[in-house]
Amino acid sequence: MLPIHHRRVAAACAAVVAAGALVLAGLPGAASASGQNVAESPSPAAVGSTSPQVLPAMRRDLGLTAAQAEVRLGNEAEAGAVAGALHNALGRDFAGAWVHGATSARLTVATTDASDVPAIEARGAEAKVVEHSVVQLAAAQRKLDREASYDAPVRYVDVRANAVVVRAVRASAADSLVAAAGVDPSLVRVERTKERPRPLYDLVGGEAYYMGGGRCSIGFPVTKGAQQGFATAGHCGRAGTATSGYNQVAQGTFQASVFPGMDMAWVATNSQWTATPYVKGQGGQRVGVGGSTQSPVGASVCRSGSTTGWHCGTIQQHNTSVTYPEGTISGVTRTSVCAEPGDSGGSFISGSQAQGVTSGGSGNCSSGGTTFYQPINPLLQQFGLTLKTTGGGDPGPGDPDPGGTWAAGKVYAPGDTVTYGGSTYRCLQGHQAQPGWEPPNTPALWQQA
């Protein structure tokens, strides 16, 4: 659960040092992307911009030393910018990118064309030539999703294996799915599983926010114009559902909700509750939210929830499809982080960057498990919300109105193009823009075309 939007939070916040800068190479207060994806010592800018509560949880859940955790965050920030630039450069040859190693010191970029290898290696990444592009595999996944069943509940593109993985409780269920979808079996890898993912709401009560007889967790504080509120999971409530806070004080109302298909919603709160740019970290300490830049496959990620608190793991796959008993959701991210009922809707954060809201999963935090989150940027875009952050920074010197299509508050996806100050820029990493993140100031997010 996030620190609650309570009117008394303001006094407590004064004692908290916010993580104002992004954990991103090339953003205000951080080193720019250099094309080198291996670091042997921590990046002071990257580490300094991360709330101190992130590092102990990474050490506990990922088995890292303090130094390794610091270096890992810097490497993952750098890798995201390099992978984004190569994705744009390779076009339809691009077959995925991922970080690996204890400190994420190695970035691998896959391509279907061997002639791309020199360009990949020139950016400091390892090249892997594979048979299928991400575009081909994603098309096969979409066909499988249309025929999905609860006996083959999880499907995703595994860029490391260069295949579409179908996780099924019975091999015959996977075979039937592939046949019904008309997908070439050579594109598919079947994995047997006992997992039957389910949404993680709870009907027994506790902390966080309540809706009727259920309980979920706040994801991220947001605003829509002058209205304050928070993002959460769609399965937690429908439009018009009233909520009360952890203290059972009237809190707000669901304004919009999508589930299944996606798993996203937002709640508008009343005047007693104030949105803050924090999530609840280890031991109840606040972790600052600096932005919403998407982290790559293999990156570290931590989750906050009202049942199990603060746990960390890694991002395993983006764009995963999951079939719950209630229906199929697509576009979620699969992680190795554990979660339990009541954690639904809670925040996933990588360094200082918001990643998404908890959707569902399998297992638990005693024996381990798999958890899926709804990415935050599509949620913000769907509902026209602005993420509450610790602040983007100073727009810098020059013309205060340089002109162009770039706009603070808009959600940009990799490959999107904008104009700013008479130049054209291409987006490298998905994010919601904010003041101080103008394209000339953020080479980790934008590449001049």
C-alpha positions in Angstrom: 0.0 0.0 0.0 1.2 3.5 -0.7 1.5 6.1 2.0 -2.1 7.0 2.5 -3.5 10.3 1.0 -4.3 11.7 4.4 -4.4 15.4 5.4 -1.8 14.8 8.1 0.7 13.4 5.7 2.0 16.8 4.8 3.8 17.3 8.1 5.4 14.0 8.0 6.6 14.6 4.4 8.6 17.6 5.5 11.0 15.2 7.3 11.5 13.0 4.2 14.3 13.7 1.7 12.7 13.2 -1.7 14.5 11.4 -4.5 14.2 14.2 -7.0 16.3 13.0 -9.9 15.6 10.0 -12.1 17.5 6.8 -12.0 18.2 7.2 -15.7 21.4 8.0 -17.5 21.0 11.2 -19.4 18.2 12.8 -17.3 18.6 15.9 -15.2 20.9 15.0 -12.3 22.2 11.8 -13.9 25.0 10.9 -16.3 24.1 10.8 -20.0 24.0 7.6 -22.0 27.4 6.9 -23.3 26.9 3.6 -25.2 28.8 1.6 -22.6 26.5 -0.8 -20.8 29.0 -2.2 -18.2 29.8 -0.5 -15.0 32.1 -1.8 -12.2 31.3 1.0 -9.8 28.1 2.7 -8.8 26.9 5.7 -10.7 26.7 8.4 -8.1 23.8 10.2 -9.9 21.8 7.0 -10.3 22.3 5.8 -6.8 21.8 9.2 -5.2 18.4 9.6 -6.9 17.1 6.4 -5.5 15.4 6.3 -2.1 17.6 4.4 0.4 14.8 1.9 1.2 15.1 0.4 -2.3 18.7 -1.0 -1.7 18.1 -3.1 1.4 15.2 -4.9 -0.2 17.2 -5.5 -3.3 20.0 -7.1 -1.2 17.5 -9.2 0.6 15.4 -10.5 -2.3 18.0 -10.6 -5.1 21.0 -11.8 -2.9 23.1 -8.8 -3.7 25.7 -6.9 -1.7 25.2 -3.2 -1.1 27.8 -2.4 -3.8 26.2 -4.7 -6.3 22.7 -3.2 -5.7 24.0 0.3 -6.4 25.9 -0.8 -9.5 22.9 -2.7 -10.8 20.6 0.3 -10.7 23.1 2.4 -12.7 23.6 -0.4 -15.3 19.9 -0.9 -15.8 19.3 2.8 -16.4 22.1 2.9 -19.0 20.9 -0.3 -20.6 17.4 1.0 -21.2 18.7 4.0 -23.2 21.0 1.9 -25.3 18.4 -0.8 -26.0 15.9 1.9 -27.0 18.3 3.5 -29.5 19.1 0.1 -31.0 15.4 -0.8 -31.3 14.9 2.3 -33.4 18.0 1.7 -35.5 17.2 -2.0 -36.2 13.6 -1.5 -37.0 11.8 -4.8 -38.0 15.0 -6.8 -37.5 14.9 -6.1 -33.8 14.3 -9.3 -31.7 14.4 -8.0 -28.2 16.9 -6.9 -25.5 17.7 -7.9 -22.0 20.1 -7.4 -19.2 21.8 -10.2 -17.2 24.4 -10.8 -14.6 24.3 -10.1 -10.8 24.7 -6.4 -11.5 23.0 -6.3 -14.9 26.4 -5.5 -16.3 25.7 -7.2 -19.7 23.1 -6.1 -22.2 22.2 -8.4 -25.1 20.3 -7.2 -28.1 18.9 -9.7 -30.6 18.4 -9.2 -34.3 17.3 -11.3 -37.3 20.0 -9.9 -39.5 23.7 -10.7 -39.0 24.7 -7.5 -40.7 23.3 -5.6 -37.6 26.0 -7.1 -35.3 28.6 -4.4 -35.8 26.1 -1.7 -35.0 25.0 -3.5 -31.8 28.5 -4.1 -30.6 29.5 -0.5 -31.3 27.0 0.5 -28.6 28.7 -1.7 -26.1 26.0 -4.5 -26.2 26.3 -8.2 -27.0 24.7 -9.2 -30.3 22.6 -12.4 -30.8 21.4 -13.4 -34.2 18.0 -15.2 -34.1 15.4 -16.5 -36.4 12.3 -14.5 -35.4 11.7 -10.8 -34.9 9.7 -9.4 -32.0 7.0 -8.3 -34.5 6.6 -11.9 -35.8 6.4 -13.4 -32.3 4.0 -10.7 -31.0 1.7 -11.5 -34.0 1.7 -15.2 -33.0 0.9 -14.3 -29.4 -2.1 -12.2 -30.4 -3.5 -15.2 -32.3 -3.0 -17.4 -29.2 -4.7 -14.8 -27.0 -7.8 -14.9 -29.1 -8.2 -18.6 -28.4 -7.1 -18.5 -24.7 -8.3 -20.8 -22.0 -7.7 -21.1 -18.3 -5.9 -24.4 -18.8 -3.2 -22.5 -20.7 -3.4 -19.3 -18.6 -0.1 -17.5 -19.4 1.4 -16.6 -22.8 4.3 -14.2 -23.6 7.1 -13.5 -26.0 10.4 -14.7 -24.4 13.0 -12.6 -26.1 15.8 -14.6 -24.6 14.4 -17.9 -26.0 13.2 -16.2 -29.3 9.9 -18.0 -28.9 6.3 -17.5 -27.7 6.0 -19.4 -24.4 2.6 -21.0 -23.5 2.4 -22.1 -19.9 -0.2 -24.8 -19.5 -1.5 -27.1 -16.8 -1.6 -29.9 -19.4 0.5 -30.3 -22.5 -2.7 -31.2 -24.4 -4.2 -27.9 -23.5 -1.3 -26.1 -25.1 -1.4 -28.2 -28.2 -5.1 -27.6 -28.6 -4.5 -23.8 -28.2 -1.8 -23.7 -30.8 -3.9 -25.7 -33.3 -7.0 -23.6 -32.7 -5.0 -20.4 -33.2 -3.4 -21.6 -36.4 0.1 -20.7 -35.1 3.2 -22.4 -36.5 4.3 -24.8 -33.7 8.0 -23.9 -34.4 7.3 -20.4 -32.9 6.0 -21.9 -29.6 7.6 -23.3 -26.5 5.3 -25.1 -24.1 6.0 -25.1 -20.4 4.1 -27.2 -17.9 2.9 -25.4 -14.8 0.7 -25.8 -11.8 0.0 -22.1 -11.7 -3.5 -20.8 -12.0 -3.1 -17.0 -11.7 -5.9 -15.1 -10.0 -6.5 -11.5 -9.1 -5.0 -10.6 -5.7 -7.9 -8.9 -3.9 -8.8 -10.0 -0.3 -12.1 -10.5 1.4 -10.9 -10.6 5.0 -10.1 -7.0 5.7 -6.9 -5.2 6.9 -5.1 -2.1 5.9 -5.0 -0.2 2.6 -8.3 0.8 1.0 -11.6 -0.9 1.2 -14.4 -1.3 -1.3 -17.5 -3.0 0.0 -16.4 -6.3 1.5 -13.0 -6.3 -0.2 -9.5 -4.8 0.2 -6.9 -3.7 -2.3 -3.7 -1.6 -2.3 -3.1 1.9 -3.7 -0.9 1.9 -6.7 0.4 5.4 -7.4 -1.0 8.9 -6.5 -2.2 10.8 -9.6 -3.9 14.0 -10.6 -6.4 14.9 -13.3 -6.5 18.6 -13.5 -7.2 19.8 -10.0 -8.7 16.4 -8.9 -6.4 14.2 -6.8 -6.6 10.4 -6.6 -4.7 7.2 -7.2 -4.2 4.5 -9.8 -5.0 0.9 -9.0 -6.1 -2.4 -10.5 -9.4 -2.6 -12.5 -10.5 -5.9 -10.8 -10.6 -4.1 -7.5 -13.8 -2.1 -8.3 -16.1 -0.7 -11.0 -16.9 2.9 -11.8 -19.0 4.3 -9.0 -17.6 1.9 -6.3 -17.0 3.9 -3.1 -13.7 3.4 -1.2 -12.6 4.1 2.3 -9.0 4.4 3.5 -6.8 2.2 5.8 -8.5 4.0 8.7 -12.1 3.4 7.4 -12.5 7.1 6.7 -14.5 7.9 3.5 -11.9 8.3 0.8 -13.2 8.4 -2.8 -15.0 6.8 -5.7 -13.8 4.7 -8.7 -14.0 7.0 -11.7 -13.2 4.4 -14.4 -12.2 0.7 -14.5 -11.2 -1.8 -17.2 -11.2 -5.5 -16.4 -10.8 -8.0 -18.1 -8.9 -7.0 -21.3 -6.7 -4.8 -19.2 -6.5 -4.4 -15.4 -6.5 -0.7 -14.7 -8.6 1.8 -12.7 -8.4 5.1 -10.9 -10.1 6.5 -7.8 -10.8 10.2 -7.3 -10.4 11.1 -3.6 -12.2 13.7 -1.5 -10.6 16.8 0.0 -9.4 15.0 3.1 -6.8 13.1 1.1 -3.7 14.5 -0.5 -1.7 12.8 -3.3 2.0 12.4 -2.4 4.9 11.3 -4.7 5.7 8.3 -2.6 5.2 4.6 -2.2 5.5 2.7 1.1 8.9 0.9 1.2 10.8 -1.3 3.6 9.7 -0.8 7.2 7.1 1.8 6.2 9.7 4.3 4.9 8.7 6.4 1.9 10.2 5.7 -1.5 10.2 8.7 -3.9 8.6 8.4 -7.4 10.6 10.3 -9.9 8.8 9.3 -13.2 7.5 6.3 -15.1 10.3 5.2 -17.5 9.9 1.5 -18.4 12.7 -0.8 -17.3 14.0 -3.5 -19.5 13.7 -7.3 -19.2 16.0 -8.6 -16.5 15.9 -5.4 -14.5 15.3 -5.3 -10.8 11.8 -4.2 -9.6 10.2 -3.9 -6.2 6.5 -4.1 -5.2 4.6 -2.5 -2.3 1.4 -4.0 -1.1 -0.9 -3.9 1.9 -0.7 -7.6 2.8 3.0 -8.5 2.3 4.7 -5.1 2.3 7.9 -4.6 0.3 9.4 -7.3 -1.9 11.8 -7.2 -4.9 12.6 -9.4 -7.9 13.2 -9.1 -11.6 11.2 -8.3 -14.7 10.9 -11.5 -16.7 8.7 -10.5 -19.7 6.8 -7.5 -20.9 3.6 -7.8 -23.0 2.4 -11.0 -21.3 -1.1 -12.3 -21.6 -2.8 -13.9 -18.7 -6.1 -15.7 -18.5 -7.9 -15.4 -15.1 -11.2 -17.1 -14.2 -12.8 -13.8 -15.0 -11.2 -13.5 -18.5 -8.0 -12.6 -20.3 -5.9 -9.5 -19.8 -3.1 -8.5 -22.2 -0.1 -6.3 -22.1 0.9 -7.0 -18.5 4.5 -7.6 -17.2 5.5 -10.9 -15.6 7.9 -10.7 -12.6 9.6 -13.0 -10.1 8.3 -10.8 -7.2 5.9 -12.5 -4.8 2.5 -11.2 -3.8 -0.6 -12.4 -1.9 -4.3 -11.5 -1.8 -4.8 -7.8 -0.8 -1.7 -6.7 -2.6 -3.7 -6.1 -5.8 -3.5 -2.6 -7.1 -0.2 -1.9 -5.3 2.8 -0.3 -6.8 5.7 -1.8 -8.8 8.8 0.5 -8.9 12.3 0.2 -10.4 14.7 2.5 -8.7 12.7 5.8 -8.6 10.6 4.9 -11.7 7.0 3.8 -11.4 6.4 0.6 -13.5 2.8 -0.5 -12.8 0.1 -1.7 -10.5 -0.2 -5.3 -9.2 -2.7 -7.4 -11.1 -2.5 -11.0 -10.0 -0.3 -14.1 -9.9 0.4 -17.4 -8.2 2.4 -18.6 -5.2 3.0 -16.6 -2.1 5.7 -14.8 -0.2 6.6 -17.8 2.0 7.5 -20.2 -0.8 7.9 -17.7 -3.7 5.7 -16.9 -6.6 5.1 -15.1 -9.9 3.3 -11.8 -10.1 2.0 -9.7 -13.0 1.6 -6.0 -13.1 -0.4 -3.6 -15.3 2.1 -1.1 -16.7 1.5 2.4 -15.5 2.0 4.3 -18.7 -0.9 2.8 -20.6 -3.1 3.4 -17.5 -2.1 7.1 -17.3 -2.8 7.4 -21.1 -6.1 5.6 -20.9 -7.6 7.8 -18.2 -5.7 11.1 -18.9 -3.9 11.1 -15.6 -0.7 12.7 -14.4 1.6 10.7 -12.2 2.5 12.5 -8.9 6.3 12.8 -8.8 9.0 14.4 -6.8 9.6 16.8 -9.7 11.1 16.7 -13.1 13.5 19.6 -12.8 14.4 23.0 -14.3 13.4 23.3 -18.0 16.7 25.1 -18.5 17.8 28.3 -20.3 16.4 29.4 -23.6 13.1 30.2 -25.2 10.4 29.3 -22.6 8.1 28.4 -25.5 10.3 26.8 -28.2 7.3 25.4 -30.1 6.7 21.8 -31.3 4.5 18.8 -30.5 6.3 17.7 -27.3 4.1 18.2 -24.2 4.5 17.6 -20.5 2.0 15.2 -19.1 1.7 13.2 -22.3 2.6 9.5 -22.4 5.2 8.5 -25.1 6.0 5.0 -26.3 9.3 3.9 -27.9 9.4 5.0 -31.5 7.1 8.0 -31.1 8.3 11.1 -32.7 7.9 14.7 -31.6 9.2 18.1 -32.6 10.8 20.6 -30.1 12.6 23.8 -30.8 12.6 23.2 -34.6 14.1 19.7 -34.3 12.6 16.2 -34.5 13.2 13.6 -31.8 12.4 9.9 -31.6 11.4 8.3 -28.2 13.8 5.7 -26.8 12.0 4.5 -23.6 8.3 4.7 -22.7 7.5 7.4 -20.1 5.2 10.2 -19.1 6.8 13.5 -19.9 7.2 16.2 -17.3 8.8 19.7 -17.0 12.5 19.4 -17.1 12.4 16.3 -19.4 12.4 18.2 -22.7 14.0 16.2 -25.5 17.3 18.2 -25.6 17.7 17.7 -21.9 17.1 13.9 -21.8 19.2 11.9 -24.2 18.2 8.7 -22.3 14.6 9.3 -23.5 14.9 11.0 -26.8 17.2 10.7 -29.8 17.4 13.5 -32.4 16.2 12.3 -35.7 
